[in-house]
């Protein structure tokens, strides 16, 4: 690293592990990033978008600097902010870079999660980062920061959720869009084998079927999409190595639902399998 500031090490190096339902997804994402384009991973919650981003980090051997968007996201959360320090017994104002500037200065990846959760007036601050200029004027120091070679942007979006807003056309046009569906069938079976503690093939097969049933139920509006989260399914698989699968499903999946009828529906599904 160019700086000895400990905050410069606030990043994640992906460990890989994402198994795409279609090999073209990974190939197209790698191609776009290698060409210096931004990619937008679009899909339901728990479909593996963050794992997808971590796998891209692993493949490129390049760290991810992460921004988790919310309605409270402000300029400091993106580019950094000032803090008080002491040098030679004098109080001085220093600037601590945020994830956007860190990623740009080191030629790393910037990962913007749930980008459509941010207030529409916040993201235009980084428009110049997302287009051919690859630069930003630091609003706190006035410095112009130009991205080092290798810098890239990966964003993720959950459409139609409470608190989200549609991305405006100008922002959407800055991305190559990769649709990330739920993993199913053999791909999901492989993911469970490699990313959970569960090794019992007969129980893995039942969890694959449970996932298929939950995806169908979510598409029919019987349960929310969160019920079909692959992340939650893997948690249930882990728990099943110690406690009965029915209880594992209850703790990891069903009890996360707000509606009692959803919780009952999920438990009934699980009871037919386990």
Backbone as CSV, one residue per row, in Angstrom:
resi,resn,N_x,N_y,N_z,CA_x,CA_y,CA_z,C_x,C_y,C_z
1,UNK,0.834,-1.196,0.000,0.000,0.000,0.000,0.876,1.256,0.000
2,UNK,0.333,2.344,-0.574,1.098,3.574,-0.634,1.099,4.317,0.687
3,UNK,0.072,4.076,1.522,-0.056,4.805,2.775,0.078,3.850,3.943
4,UNK,0.577,4.357,5.073,0.685,3.550,6.269,-0.524,3.709,7.179
5,UNK,-1.503,4.506,6.757,-2.721,4.697,7.538,-3.457,3.361,7.640
6,UNK,-3.719,2.856,8.880,-4.383,1.557,9.016,-5.718,1.486,8.305
7,UNK,-6.400,2.634,8.153,-7.706,2.612,7.507,-7.630,2.210,6.048
8,UNK,-6.411,2.281,5.468,-6.252,1.899,4.075,-6.437,0.393,3.880
9,UNK,-6.492,-0.378,4.978,-6.609,-1.823,4.871,-8.038,-2.301,5.119
10,UNK,-8.994,-1.385,5.098,-10.398,-1.744,5.301,-10.993,-2.257,3.990
11,UNK,-10.689,-3.506,3.660,-11.233,-4.081,2.446,-11.416,-5.576,2.635
12,UNK,-12.073,-6.188,1.675,-12.322,-7.619,1.700,-11.686,-8.247,0.475
13,UNK,-10.956,-9.337,0.682,-10.434,-10.103,-0.446,-11.293,-11.348,-0.571
14,UNK,-12.030,-11.442,-1.665,-12.977,-12.531,-1.842,-12.324,-13.898,-1.846
15,UNK,-13.071,-14.899,-1.360,-12.561,-16.264,-1.291,-13.122,-17.144,-2.414
16,UNK,-13.897,-16.564,-3.306,-14.487,-17.349,-4.384,-15.661,-18.154,-3.874
17,UNK,-16.073,-19.154,-4.643,-17.121,-20.059,-4.197,-18.460,-19.899,-4.879
18,UNK,-18.654,-18.825,-5.668,-19.941,-18.673,-6.338,-20.027,-19.640,-7.512
19,UNK,-21.122,-20.380,-7.564,-21.348,-21.340,-8.649,-22.512,-20.811,-9.483
20,UNK,-22.260,-20.241,-10.651,-23.347,-19.635,-11.428,-24.279,-20.679,-12.028
21,UNK,-25.586,-20.373,-12.101,-26.521,-21.294,-12.754,-26.262,-21.375,-14.254
22,UNK,-25.583,-20.376,-14.783,-25.241,-20.331,-16.205,-23.814,-19.804,-16.289
23,UNK,-22.906,-20.588,-16.897,-21.495,-20.199,-16.971,-21.306,-18.851,-17.654
24,UNK,-22.253,-18.478,-18.521,-22.140,-17.196,-19.224,-22.154,-16.013,-18.257
25,UNK,-22.847,-16.156,-17.121,-22.933,-15.062,-16.164,-21.545,-14.640,-15.694
26,UNK,-20.765,-15.616,-15.267,-19.426,-15.332,-14.758,-18.511,-14.864,-15.877
27,UNK,-18.603,-15.510,-17.026,-17.757,-15.125,-18.161,-18.037,-13.686,-18.597
28,UNK,-19.312,-13.319,-18.658,-19.675,-11.970,-19.100,-19.247,-10.920,-18.079
29,UNK,-19.383,-11.247,-16.792,-18.970,-10.304,-15.749,-17.465,-10.094,-15.778
30,UNK,-16.712,-11.173,-15.923,-15.250,-11.073,-16.001,-14.832,-10.269,-17.230
31,UNK,-15.494,-10.532,-18.352,-15.178,-9.810,-19.591,-15.414,-8.310,-19.434
32,UNK,-16.567,-7.947,-18.872,-16.895,-6.528,-18.709,-15.898,-5.827,-17.794
33,UNK,-15.569,-6.455,-16.659,-14.618,-5.840,-15.732,-13.233,-5.724,-16.361
34,UNK,-12.816,-6.753,-17.089,-11.503,-6.727,-17.737,-11.417,-5.614,-18.776
35,UNK,-12.566,-5.235,-19.351,-12.597,-4.150,-20.336,-12.766,-2.777,-19.680
36,UNK,-12.781,-2.750,-18.345,-12.893,-1.487,-17.629,-14.310,-0.975,-17.476
37,UNK,-15.300,-1.860,-17.643,-16.694,-1.441,-17.521,-17.217,-1.751,-16.120
38,UNK,-18.227,-0.995,-15.691,-18.885,-1.253,-14.414,-19.944,-2.323,-14.622
39,UNK,-20.165,-3.166,-13.615,-21.221,-4.153,-13.730,-22.225,-3.984,-12.585
40,UNK,-23.489,-4.250,-12.895,-24.571,-4.179,-11.930,-25.178,-5.570,-11.800
41,UNK,-25.067,-6.165,-10.616,-25.642,-7.479,-10.346,-27.074,-7.273,-9.863
42,UNK,-28.026,-7.779,-10.610,-29.440,-7.546,-10.325,-30.134,-8.869,-10.053
43,UNK,-30.818,-8.953,-8.906,-31.513,-10.192,-8.592,-32.135,-10.151,-7.219
44,UNK,-32.895,-11.189,-6.854,-33.589,-11.214,-5.565,-32.619,-11.341,-4.399
45,UNK,-33.093,-10.972,-3.215,-32.250,-11.068,-2.031,-31.851,-12.519,-1.782
46,UNK,-30.612,-12.715,-1.370,-30.146,-14.058,-1.071,-29.806,-14.902,-2.279
47,UNK,-29.777,-14.297,-3.470,-29.462,-15.069,-4.678,-27.959,-15.282,-4.847
48,UNK,-27.167,-14.586,-4.025,-25.722,-14.789,-4.089,-24.960,-13.655,-4.754
49,UNK,-25.543,-12.454,-4.792,-24.878,-11.344,-5.485,-23.563,-10.947,-4.801
50,UNK,-23.580,-10.906,-3.477,-22.339,-10.555,-2.774,-21.291,-11.642,-2.963
51,UNK,-21.711,-12.898,-2.926,-20.777,-13.999,-3.177,-20.236,-13.932,-4.599
52,UNK,-21.074,-13.523,-5.536,-20.659,-13.319,-6.924,-19.545,-12.266,-6.959
53,UNK,-19.766,-11.142,-6.258,-18.770,-10.074,-6.230,-17.471,-10.554,-5.588
54,UNK,-17.581,-11.323,-4.515,-16.384,-11.838,-3.854,-15.615,-12.790,-4.769
55,UNK,-16.358,-13.566,-5.557,-15.708,-14.479,-6.495,-14.961,-13.714,-7.586
56,UNK,-15.544,-12.610,-8.041,-14.841,-11.757,-9.016,-13.575,-11.180,-8.399
57,UNK,-13.660,-10.779,-7.132,-12.477,-10.299,-6.412,-11.406,-11.381,-6.380
58,UNK,-11.818,-12.614,-6.107,-10.892,-13.746,-6.044,-10.253,-14.015,-7.416
59,UNK,-11.074,-14.008,-8.462,-10.562,-14.317,-9.801,-9.558,-13.274,-10.292
60,UNK,-9.828,-12.012,-9.966,-8.926,-10.939,-10.386,-7.790,-10.696,-9.389
61,UNK,-7.847,-11.416,-8.243,-6.859,-11.199,-7.163,-6.826,-9.729,-6.779
62,UNK,-8.022,-9.168,-6.614,-8.139,-7.730,-6.367,-9.117,-7.492,-5.214
63,UNK,-8.725,-6.727,-4.185,-9.608,-6.478,-3.030,-10.860,-5.686,-3.392
64,UNK,-11.893,-5.877,-2.551,-13.152,-5.138,-2.660,-13.247,-4.117,-1.527
65,UNK,-13.490,-2.870,-1.876,-13.809,-1.845,-0.888,-15.323,-1.664,-0.946
66,UNK,-16.005,-1.832,0.187,-17.453,-1.973,0.170,-18.197,-0.745,0.669
67,UNK,-19.275,-0.404,-0.039,-20.223,0.635,0.382,-21.580,-0.034,0.536
68,UNK,-22.137,0.024,1.737,-23.480,-0.518,1.976,-24.465,0.643,1.973
69,UNK,-25.288,0.706,0.966,-26.164,1.866,0.789,-27.377,1.803,1.718
70,UNK,-27.840,2.981,2.102,-29.060,3.147,2.882,-29.521,4.582,2.684
71,UNK,-30.663,4.924,3.249,-31.149,6.303,3.125,-30.239,7.274,3.865
72,UNK,-29.399,6.743,4.756,-28.489,7.595,5.524,-27.138,7.777,4.842
73,UNK,-26.946,7.149,3.686,-25.670,7.263,2.983,-25.387,8.721,2.634
74,UNK,-24.193,9.198,2.997,-23.826,10.581,2.693,-22.439,10.618,2.061
75,UNK,-21.971,11.826,1.793,-20.676,11.993,1.122,-19.541,11.369,1.923
76,UNK,-19.577,11.512,3.245,-18.506,10.957,4.078,-18.446,9.436,3.955
77,UNK,-19.606,8.788,3.864,-19.642,7.328,3.737,-18.989,6.868,2.440
78,UNK,-18.994,7.731,1.433,-18.426,7.385,0.131,-16.960,7.777,0.008
79,UNK,-16.676,9.048,0.247,-15.321,9.545,-0.039,-14.455,9.718,1.199
80,UNK,-15.053,9.682,2.395,-14.272,9.868,3.611,-14.614,11.172,4.296
81,UNK,-13.869,11.499,5.343,-14.161,12.719,6.082,-12.963,13.203,6.873
82,UNK,-13.137,14.350,7.499,-12.061,14.940,8.291,-12.072,14.393,9.721
83,UNK,-10.899,14.403,10.331,-10.788,14.043,11.744,-9.670,14.865,12.377
84,UNK,-9.709,14.979,13.701,-8.706,15.761,14.426,-7.539,14.860,14.826
85,UNK,-6.329,15.317,14.560,-5.122,14.574,14.921,-4.164,15.529,15.633
86,UNK,-3.103,14.960,16.199,-2.104,15.792,16.884,-0.731,15.476,16.312
87,UNK,-0.039,16.520,15.871,1.309,16.390,15.333,2.201,17.456,15.959
88,UNK,3.302,16.978,16.540,4.247,17.893,17.191,3.525,18.787,18.198
89,UNK,2.673,18.121,19.005,1.916,18.806,20.062,0.954,19.867,19.540
90,UNK,0.612,19.762,18.261,-0.355,20.706,17.694,-1.557,19.937,17.167
91,UNK,-2.735,20.533,17.338,-3.967,19.943,16.814,-4.105,20.286,15.341
92,UNK,-4.280,19.245,14.505,-4.409,19.460,13.062,-5.633,18.710,12.549
93,UNK,-6.165,19.171,11.435,-7.295,18.504,10.780,-6.758,17.652,9.644
94,UNK,-7.032,16.368,9.706,-6.590,15.446,8.662,-7.804,14.900,7.915
95,UNK,-7.530,14.305,6.766,-8.605,13.687,5.979,-8.380,12.189,5.927
96,UNK,-9.428,11.418,6.240,-9.376,9.962,6.162,-10.195,9.508,4.959
97,UNK,-9.565,8.883,3.969,-10.299,8.502,2.754,-11.331,7.417,3.003
98,UNK,-12.449,7.498,2.279,-13.500,6.486,2.347,-13.295,5.430,1.274
99,UNK,-14.218,4.487,1.156,-14.039,3.349,0.241,-13.883,3.738,-1.223
100,UNK,-14.568,4.789,-1.669,-14.456,5.183,-3.079,-13.029,5.622,-3.397
101,UNK,-12.488,6.511,-2.588,-11.144,7.031,-2.847,-10.084,5.963,-2.620
102,UNK,-10.266,5.125,-1.607,-9.296,4.043,-1.372,-9.211,3.118,-2.582
103,UNK,-10.374,2.700,-3.081,-10.393,1.792,-4.228,-9.748,2.452,-5.449
104,UNK,-10.033,3.742,-5.654,-9.469,4.447,-6.802,-7.956,4.581,-6.686
105,UNK,-7.483,4.947,-5.506,-6.049,5.194,-5.327,-5.205,3.925,-5.454
106,UNK,-5.788,2.780,-5.138,-5.014,1.540,-5.164,-5.342,0.650,-6.351
107,UNK,-6.277,1.067,-7.216,-6.626,0.253,-8.378,-7.371,-1.016,-7.988
108,UNK,-8.180,-0.936,-6.931,-8.961,-2.076,-6.459,-10.392,-2.004,-6.994
109,UNK,-11.223,-2.960,-6.571,-12.640,-2.931,-6.913,-13.427,-2.178,-5.838
110,UNK,-14.437,-1.437,-6.287,-15.399,-0.798,-5.401,-16.705,-1.573,-5.515
111,UNK,-17.225,-2.071,-4.378,-18.485,-2.815,-4.381,-19.551,-1.975,-3.697
112,UNK,-20.600,-1.592,-4.450,-21.697,-0.778,-3.921,-22.916,-1.676,-3.778
113,UNK,-23.213,-2.052,-2.535,-24.306,-2.988,-2.291,-25.629,-2.250,-2.108
114,UNK,-26.713,-2.823,-2.657,-28.057,-2.243,-2.576,-28.051,-0.778,-3.009
115,UNK,-27.507,-0.565,-4.185,-27.302,0.796,-4.686,-28.607,1.581,-4.784
116,UNK,-29.730,0.892,-4.973,-31.013,1.599,-5.089,-31.651,1.915,-3.736
117,UNK,-30.909,1.689,-2.646,-31.376,2.114,-1.330,-30.935,3.540,-1.014
118,UNK,-29.942,4.032,-1.762,-29.399,5.367,-1.498,-30.355,6.449,-1.988
119,UNK,-30.313,7.598,-1.327,-31.109,8.733,-1.776,-30.636,9.176,-3.161
120,UNK,-31.560,9.511,-4.062,-31.185,9.872,-5.439,-30.178,11.022,-5.504
121,UNK,-30.195,11.922,-4.505,-29.280,13.066,-4.563,-27.866,12.725,-4.111
122,UNK,-27.650,11.520,-3.556,-26.320,11.158,-3.041,-25.412,10.604,-4.124
123,UNK,-25.915,9.690,-4.935,-25.076,8.985,-5.892,-24.477,9.851,-7.001
124,UNK,-25.141,10.945,-7.439,-24.506,11.776,-8.473,-23.112,12.267,-8.101
125,UNK,-22.781,12.247,-6.814,-21.444,12.638,-6.372,-20.365,11.793,-7.041
126,UNK,-20.708,10.529,-7.348,-19.691,9.643,-7.931,-19.935,9.372,-9.417
127,UNK,-20.732,10.199,-10.067,-20.960,10.002,-11.508,-19.656,9.961,-12.287
128,UNK,-18.735,10.849,-11.943,-17.458,10.894,-12.651,-16.608,9.662,-12.422
129,UNK,-16.848,8.993,-11.279,-16.137,7.747,-10.976,-16.640,6.629,-11.869
130,UNK,-17.918,6.693,-12.224,-18.561,5.608,-12.961,-18.480,5.747,-14.478
131,UNK,-18.040,6.895,-14.977,-17.945,7.035,-16.429,-16.483,7.011,-16.870
132,UNK,-16.243,7.364,-18.120,-14.909,7.240,-18.706,-13.851,8.061,-17.982
133,UNK,-14.278,9.101,-17.252,-13.306,9.964,-16.575,-12.591,9.249,-15.446
134,UNK,-13.299,8.383,-14.746,-12.742,7.662,-13.603,-12.061,8.624,-12.626
135,UNK,-12.761,9.704,-12.307,-12.181,10.688,-11.409,-13.251,11.342,-10.546
136,UNK,-12.814,11.951,-9.441,-13.720,12.617,-8.525,-12.983,13.784,-7.876
137,UNK,-13.717,14.862,-7.635,-13.159,15.982,-6.875,-13.576,15.796,-5.425
138,UNK,-12.589,15.637,-4.551,-12.859,15.437,-3.135,-13.536,16.684,-2.572
139,UNK,-14.792,16.572,-2.112,-15.503,17.763,-1.639,-14.927,18.351,-0.354
140,UNK,-14.062,17.602,0.327,-13.511,18.070,1.600,-12.123,18.691,1.456
141,UNK,-11.380,18.261,0.426,-10.020,18.782,0.260,-9.847,19.575,-1.039
142,UNK,-10.773,19.375,-1.981,-10.648,20.028,-3.278,-9.727,19.290,-4.228
143,UNK,-9.094,18.212,-3.762,-8.177,17.443,-4.612,-8.950,16.661,-5.668
144,UNK,-8.375,16.556,-6.847,-8.945,15.731,-7.909,-8.268,14.362,-7.851
145,UNK,-9.075,13.329,-7.645,-8.543,11.971,-7.541,-8.878,11.223,-8.817
146,UNK,-7.855,10.696,-9.476,-8.048,9.906,-10.696,-7.716,8.458,-10.385
147,UNK,-8.560,7.553,-10.833,-8.400,6.142,-10.483,-7.136,5.552,-11.091
148,UNK,-6.478,4.731,-10.285,-5.315,3.991,-10.739,-5.769,2.870,-11.677
149,UNK,-4.899,2.472,-12.580,-5.225,1.389,-13.508,-5.653,0.139,-12.739
150,UNK,-6.699,-0.517,-13.218,-7.209,-1.714,-12.562,-8.454,-1.473,-11.742
151,UNK,-8.747,-0.196,-11.456,-9.944,0.131,-10.683,-11.199,-0.318,-11.431
152,UNK,-12.180,-0.846,-10.695,-13.439,-1.254,-11.303,-14.573,-1.142,-10.294
153,UNK,-15.789,-1.060,-10.793,-16.957,-0.901,-9.926,-17.943,-2.047,-10.149
154,UNK,-18.328,-2.674,-9.035,-19.369,-3.705,-9.032,-20.478,-3.197,-8.119
155,UNK,-21.697,-3.155,-8.613,-22.827,-2.734,-7.780,-23.853,-3.859,-7.748
156,UNK,-24.708,-3.838,-6.733,-25.759,-4.844,-6.605,-27.073,-4.151,-6.295
157,UNK,-28.165,-4.748,-6.770,-29.468,-4.125,-6.628,-30.532,-5.186,-6.356
158,UNK,-31.430,-4.886,-5.403,-32.634,-5.687,-5.179,-33.812,-4.844,-5.641
159,UNK,-34.512,-5.277,-6.661,-35.591,-4.466,-7.209,-36.906,-4.704,-6.479
160,UNK,-37.686,-3.611,-6.323,-39.038,-3.717,-5.813,-39.172,-3.848,-4.316
161,UNK,-38.091,-3.641,-3.569,-38.170,-3.764,-2.126,-38.543,-2.441,-1.486
162,UNK,-39.157,-2.516,-0.301,-39.510,-1.304,0.444,-38.246,-0.506,0.731
163,UNK,-38.318,0.798,0.446,-37.172,1.666,0.702,-36.257,1.840,-0.491
164,UNK,-36.501,1.075,-1.562,-35.678,1.218,-2.755,-36.324,2.202,-3.723
165,UNK,-35.492,2.777,-4.578,-35.985,3.680,-5.616,-35.409,3.232,-6.953
166,UNK,-36.131,3.404,-8.041,-35.592,3.016,-9.348,-34.344,3.828,-9.669
167,UNK,-33.346,3.176,-10.256,-32.148,3.911,-10.675,-32.509,4.788,-11.859
168,UNK,-32.035,6.042,-11.833,-32.334,6.904,-12.966,-31.562,6.437,-14.200
169,UNK,-32.024,6.852,-15.347,-31.466,6.360,-16.617,-29.984,6.679,-16.754
170,UNK,-29.588,7.877,-16.307,-28.182,8.280,-16.428,-27.275,7.344,-15.634
171,UNK,-27.744,6.931,-14.457,-26.935,6.033,-13.626,-26.949,4.620,-14.191
172,UNK,-28.113,4.136,-14.582,-28.225,2.786,-15.137,-27.355,2.621,-16.383
173,UNK,-27.263,3.670,-17.188,-26.478,3.596,-18.421,-24.984,3.479,-18.183
174,UNK,-24.567,3.650,-16.950,-23.141,3.529,-16.630,-22.748,2.089,-16.289
175,UNK,-23.708,1.162,-16.368,-23.443,-0.228,-15.972,-23.767,-1.225,-17.081
176,UNK,-23.035,-2.339,-17.056,-23.416,-3.551,-17.770,-24.219,-4.377,-16.765
177,UNK,-25.434,-4.797,-17.124,-26.321,-5.463,-16.172,-26.198,-6.983,-16.282
178,UNK,-25.969,-7.614,-15.122,-25.911,-9.080,-15.039,-27.054,-9.546,-14.147
179,UNK,-28.016,-10.274,-14.730,-29.141,-10.797,-13.952,-28.690,-12.029,-13.178
180,UNK,-28.850,-12.009,-11.861,-28.393,-13.113,-11.008,-29.618,-13.840,-10.441
181,UNK,-29.993,-14.977,-11.014,-31.162,-15.719,-10.498,-30.765,-16.610,-9.322
182,UNK,-31.760,-17.181,-8.670,-31.473,-18.161,-7.621,-30.762,-19.376,-8.219
183,UNK,-29.828,-19.937,-7.451,-29.221,-21.197,-7.849,-30.230,-22.313,-7.635
184,UNK,-30.215,-23.291,-8.534,-31.180,-24.383,-8.447,-30.511,-25.690,-8.870
185,UNK,-31.161,-26.781,-8.555,-30.713,-28.084,-9.037,-29.287,-28.428,-8.667
186,UNK,-28.543,-28.920,-9.645,-27.178,-29.402,-9.408,-26.245,-28.289,-8.935
187,UNK,-26.454,-27.060,-9.457,-25.616,-25.945,-9.019,-25.813,-25.658,-7.532
188,UNK,-27.062,-25.712,-7.071,-27.330,-25.488,-5.647,-26.758,-26.627,-4.813
189,UNK,-26.885,-27.842,-5.315,-26.339,-28.995,-4.604,-24.829,-28.839,-4.423
190,UNK,-24.162,-28.396,-5.472,-22.711,-28.170,-5.404,-22.379,-27.071,-4.412
191,UNK,-23.185,-26.003,-4.419,-22.941,-24.896,-3.485,-23.074,-25.366,-2.037
192,UNK,-24.091,-26.145,-1.749,-24.283,-26.646,-0.384,-23.096,-27.515,0.033
193,UNK,-22.645,-28.365,-0.873,-21.503,-29.236,-0.557,-20.247,-28.429,-0.228
194,UNK,-20.031,-27.366,-0.990,-18.767,-26.629,-0.868,-18.829,-25.459,0.100
195,UNK,-20.046,-24.967,0.424,-20.150,-23.763,1.243,-20.923,-23.955,2.538
196,UNK,-21.223,-25.202,2.884,-21.874,-25.460,4.175,-21.185,-26.636,4.844
197,UNK,-21.547,-26.869,6.101,-20.970,-27.982,6.858,-21.666,-29.295,6.562
198,UNK,-22.798,-29.223,5.900,-23.612,-30.414,5.650,-23.001,-31.286,4.551
199,UNK,-22.812,-32.569,4.852,-22.229,-33.497,3.882,-23.127,-34.695,3.582
200,UNK,-24.220,-34.823,4.331,-25.154,-35.935,4.126,-25.938,-35.702,2.834
201,UNK,-25.664,-36.530,1.825,-26.250,-36.317,0.501,-27.772,-36.427,0.507
202,UNK,-28.314,-37.281,1.341,-29.769,-37.441,1.362,-30.443,-36.177,1.905
203,UNK,-29.842,-35.545,2.906,-30.409,-34.316,3.462,-30.162,-33.141,2.509
204,UNK,-28.996,-33.125,1.864,-28.722,-32.080,0.867,-29.787,-32.109,-0.226
205,UNK,-30.141,-33.317,-0.664,-31.163,-33.453,-1.717,-32.502,-32.861,-1.256
206,UNK,-32.837,-33.066,-0.003,-34.093,-32.530,0.524,-34.052,-31.007,0.612
207,UNK,-32.897,-30.449,0.953,-32.774,-28.998,1.011,-32.870,-28.377,-0.389
208,UNK,-32.339,-29.058,-1.384,-32.468,-28.576,-2.764,-33.943,-28.537,-3.155
209,UNK,-34.702,-29.574,-2.755,-36.133,-29.596,-3.055,-36.874,-28.513,-2.278
210,UNK,-36.493,-28.302,-1.005,-37.116,-27.243,-0.211,-36.892,-25.892,-0.877
211,UNK,-35.679,-25.650,-1.345,-35.381,-24.392,-2.017,-36.250,-24.205,-3.258
212,UNK,-36.405,-25.284,-4.034,-37.235,-25.229,-5.241,-38.683,-24.877,-4.877
213,UNK,-39.188,-25.486,-3.805,-40.560,-25.218,-3.358,-40.716,-23.771,-2.887
214,UNK,-39.703,-23.254,-2.195,-39.772,-21.880,-1.683,-39.687,-20.861,-2.818
215,UNK,-38.876,-21.147,-3.818,-38.780,-20.252,-4.979,-40.133,-20.190,-5.691
216,UNK,-40.766,-21.352,-5.863,-42.082,-21.392,-6.497,-43.106,-20.625,-5.661
217,UNK,-43.085,-20.829,-4.352,-44.024,-20.145,-3.468,-43.822,-18.637,-3.500
218,UNK,-42.565,-18.215,-3.561,-42.276,-16.781,-3.629,-42.783,-16.191,-4.938
219,UNK,-42.640,-16.937,-6.038,-43.111,-16.448,-7.339,-44.632,-16.347,-7.381
220,UNK,-45.300,-17.140,-6.553,-46.769,-17.125,-6.491,-47.301,-16.171,-5.425
221,UNK,-46.387,-15.497,-4.721,-46.796,-14.537,-3.701,-47.228,-15.155,-2.386
222,UNK,-46.951,-16.439,-2.191,-47.354,-17.097,-0.942,-46.411,-16.765,0.211
223,UNK,-45.142,-16.492,-0.124,-44.156,-16.050,0.864,-43.319,-14.947,0.223
224,UNK,-42.648,-14.172,1.036,-41.783,-13.122,0.496,-40.518,-13.747,-0.081
225,UNK,-39.810,-13.003,-0.929,-38.612,-13.525,-1.568,-37.520,-13.872,-0.565
226,UNK,-37.526,-13.208,0.598,-36.530,-13.512,1.615,-36.569,-14.984,2.031
227,UNK,-37.747,-15.600,1.923,-37.881,-17.007,2.310,-37.043,-17.915,1.421
228,UNK,-36.809,-17.489,0.182,-36.053,-18.303,-0.767,-34.569,-17.945,-0.790
229,UNK,-34.120,-17.175,0.190,-32.725,-16.763,0.257,-31.778,-17.957,0.329
230,UNK,-30.799,-17.986,-0.567,-29.802,-19.058,-0.547,-28.939,-18.946,0.707
231,UNK,-28.704,-17.729,1.132,-27.910,-17.498,2.349,-28.578,-18.160,3.554
232,UNK,-29.900,-17.958,3.671,-30.635,-18.559,4.781,-30.646,-20.084,4.668
233,UNK,-30.747,-20.581,3.440,-30.746,-22.027,3.222,-29.421,-22.637,3.690
234,UNK,-28.311,-21.975,3.397,-26.999,-22.476,3.824,-26.881,-22.459,5.344
235,UNK,-27.474,-21.446,5.982,-27.479,-21.412,7.447,-28.230,-22.626,7.996
236,UNK,-29.369,-22.929,7.383,-30.152,-24.090,7.818,-29.351,-25.378,7.626
237,UNK,-28.645,-25.478,6.513,-27.804,-26.657,6.268,-26.752,-26.812,7.353
238,UNK,-26.105,-25.716,7.717,-25.095,-25.762,8.784,-25.715,-26.249,10.095
239,UNK,-26.851,-25.673,10.466,-27.508,-26.047,11.717,-27.914,-27.515,11.717
240,UNK,-28.239,-28.035,10.533,-28.708,-29.421,10.432,-27.630,-30.447,10.754
241,UNK,-26.398,-30.028,10.854,-25.334,-30.955,11.251,-25.348,-31.202,12.756
242,UNK,-26.125,-30.378,13.483,-26.174,-30.501,14.948,-27.597,-30.714,15.459
243,UNK,-28.563,-29.977,14.878,-29.952,-30.096,15.326,-30.798,-30.653,14.184
244,UNK,-32.009,-31.172,14.486,-32.867,-31.736,13.430,-33.184,-30.693,12.342
245,UNK,-33.265,-31.127,11.081,-33.534,-30.200,9.980,-34.785,-29.345,10.167
246,UNK,-35.848,-29.910,10.741,-37.070,-29.122,10.937,-36.809,-27.905,11.815
247,UNK,-36.056,-28.099,12.896,-35.717,-26.979,13.766,-34.759,-26.023,13.066
248,UNK,-33.865,-26.563,12.263,-32.916,-25.725,11.533,-33.645,-24.797,10.565
249,UNK,-34.646,-25.347,9.866,-35.441,-24.536,8.935,-36.205,-23.461,9.693
250,UNK,-36.743,-23.820,10.843,-37.489,-22.857,11.655,-36.598,-21.684,12.066
251,UNK,-35.398,-21.986,12.573,-34.508,-20.929,13.068,-33.909,-20.091,11.944
252,UNK,-33.495,-20.745,10.863,-32.753,-20.047,9.814,-33.639,-19.399,8.757
253,UNK,-34.853,-19.931,8.573,-35.706,-19.447,7.483,-37.067,-18.958,7.984
254,UNK,-37.842,-19.852,8.563,-39.243,-19.530,8.888,-39.369,-18.364,9.864
255,UNK,-38.595,-18.384,10.940,-38.752,-17.359,11.971,-38.280,-15.976,11.533
256,UNK,-37.684,-15.882,10.374,-37.304,-14.566,9.839,-38.491,-13.847,9.193
257,UNK,-39.545,-14.592,8.917,-40.699,-14.012,8.253,-41.544,-13.202,9.242
258,UNK,-42.100,-12.089,8.766,-42.915,-11.233,9.627,-44.321,-11.796,9.833
259,UNK,-44.889,-12.419,8.802,-46.266,-12.907,8.857,-46.325,-14.336,9.408
260,UNK,-47.242,-14.549,10.329,-47.420,-15.884,10.906,-47.785,-16.908,9.835
261,UNK,-48.620,-16.505,8.873,-49.027,-17.441,7.819,-47.833,-17.867,6.962
262,UNK,-46.860,-16.969,6.775,-45.654,-17.336,6.035,-44.831,-18.340,6.816
263,UNK,-44.691,-18.105,8.126,-43.920,-19.022,8.957,-44.547,-20.416,8.948
264,UNK,-45.871,-20.454,9.056,-46.569,-21.742,9.041,-46.418,-22.445,7.692
265,UNK,-46.504,-21.675,6.620,-46.386,-22.253,5.278,-45.010,-22.902,5.100
266,UNK,-43.977,-22.199,5.530,-42.612,-22.731,5.386,-42.432,-23.978,6.222
267,UNK,-42.922,-23.960,7.458,-42.795,-25.132,8.303,-43.563,-26.324,7.742
268,UNK,-44.730,-26.064,7.156,-45.503,-27.156,6.532,-44.742,-27.762,5.359
269,UNK,-44.100,-26.904,4.562,-43.281,-27.399,3.458,-42.171,-28.297,3.985
270,UNK,-41.500,-27.812,5.023,-40.380,-28.554,5.586,-40.827,-29.905,6.155
271,UNK,-42.004,-29.911,6.770,-42.516,-31.150,7.372,-42.822,-32.209,6.320
272,UNK,-43.233,-31.785,5.138,-43.491,-32.766,4.075,-42.200,-33.418,3.569
273,UNK,-41.067,-32.730,3.788,-39.780,-33.247,3.306,-38.998,-33.963,4.395
274,UNK,-38.952,-33.367,5.559,-38.092,-33.895,6.627,-38.874,-34.703,7.649
